[in-house]
């Protein structure tokens, strides 16, 4: 009977630490995912994940804090957009005002293909 109690205590402790470690890993992965999509305003060519500037380090801490209090990825992006503007995101949101940004590469590709096709015709 005593052995069963001891084993059940060990199992409980193991499961508790396993769940805590799993939760911590999930939060770590979410912080990394978000920080890879946020532009460093100091470096401007890097994400805050890759940058070691003071701004990037403080932004990582802000993201970690927001994740730890339970905010979702979308809520964190909305918070950062409200603080720093849409430009801080590497992947802009598909909206009516960004329609040209999303469609311009397709239009250029089709126009270039049309010019190549038109000039390569044998007459």
C-alpha positions in Angstrom: 0.0 0.0 0.0 2.8 2.3 0.9 4.6 1.5 -2.4 1.4 2.5 -4.3 1.3 5.8 -2.6 4.9 6.5 -3.3 4.6 5.5 -6.9 1.5 7.7 -7.3 3.3 10.7 -5.8 6.2 10.2 -8.2 3.8 9.8 -11.2 2.0 13.0 -10.1 5.3 14.9 -9.8 6.5 13.6 -13.2 3.3 14.6 -14.9 3.3 18.0 -13.3 6.8 18.8 -14.4 6.1 17.3 -17.9 3.1 19.5 -18.3 5.0 22.6 -17.1 7.8 21.9 -19.4 5.4 21.3 -22.3 3.7 24.6 -21.6 7.0 26.4 -21.4 8.1 25.0 -24.7 4.8 26.0 -26.4 5.3 29.6 -25.1 8.9 29.6 -26.3 7.9 28.5 -29.7 5.1 31.1 -29.9 7.5 33.9 -28.9 10.0 32.8 -31.6 7.3 32.6 -34.2 6.0 36.1 -33.4 9.5 37.6 -33.1 10.5 36.3 -36.6 7.6 38.2 -38.1 8.3 41.5 -36.3 10.6 44.0 -38.0 13.4 45.6 -35.9 12.9 49.4 -36.1 16.6 50.0 -35.4 18.1 47.5 -37.8 15.3 47.7 -40.4 16.6 44.8 -42.4 16.2 42.1 -39.7 13.5 40.7 -37.6 13.7 41.2 -33.8 14.4 37.4 -33.6 17.7 37.9 -35.5 18.7 41.3 -34.1 20.6 42.0 -30.9 19.7 45.7 -30.6 18.3 47.1 -27.4 15.0 47.6 -29.2 14.8 44.0 -30.3 15.7 42.7 -26.9 13.0 44.8 -25.2 10.5 43.8 -27.8 11.2 40.1 -27.1 10.6 40.7 -23.5 7.3 42.5 -24.3 6.2 39.5 -26.4 7.2 37.0 -23.7 5.2 39.0 -21.2 2.1 39.1 -23.5 2.4 35.4 -24.1 2.8 34.6 -20.4 -0.4 36.5 -19.5 -2.3 34.5 -22.1 -2.7 36.7 -25.1 -3.2 35.0 -28.5 -0.9 35.5 -31.4 -3.4 37.8 -33.2 -3.9 39.9 -30.0 -0.1 40.4 -29.7 0.1 41.4 -33.4 -2.8 43.9 -32.9 -1.1 45.3 -29.8 2.2 45.8 -31.7 0.4 47.3 -34.7 -1.4 49.8 -32.5 1.9 50.8 -30.9 4.2 50.9 -33.9 2.0 50.8 -37.0 1.4 48.3 -39.7 5.0 48.6 -40.9 6.4 46.6 -38.0 5.0 43.4 -39.5 6.9 41.5 -42.2 3.7 39.9 -43.4 1.2 42.6 -44.0 -2.5 41.7 -43.4 -4.6 41.2 -46.5 -7.1 44.2 -46.5 -8.6 46.5 -49.0 -5.9 49.1 -48.5 -3.1 46.5 -49.0 -4.8 45.0 -52.1 -2.3 46.7 -54.5 0.6 45.4 -52.5 -0.6 41.9 -52.9 -1.7 42.1 -56.5 1.1 44.2 -58.0 3.6 41.3 -58.3 0.9 39.2 -60.1 0.1 42.0 -62.5 3.8 42.6 -63.3 4.3 38.9 -63.9 1.3 38.6 -66.2 2.3 41.8 -68.1 5.9 40.5 -68.5 4.6 37.2 -69.8 2.4 38.9 -72.2 5.3 41.0 -73.6 7.5 37.9 -73.9 4.7 36.0 -75.7 4.0 38.9 -78.0 7.6 39.4 -79.0 8.3 35.7 -79.4 5.6 35.1 -82.0 6.8 34.0 -85.4 5.2 36.2 -88.0 
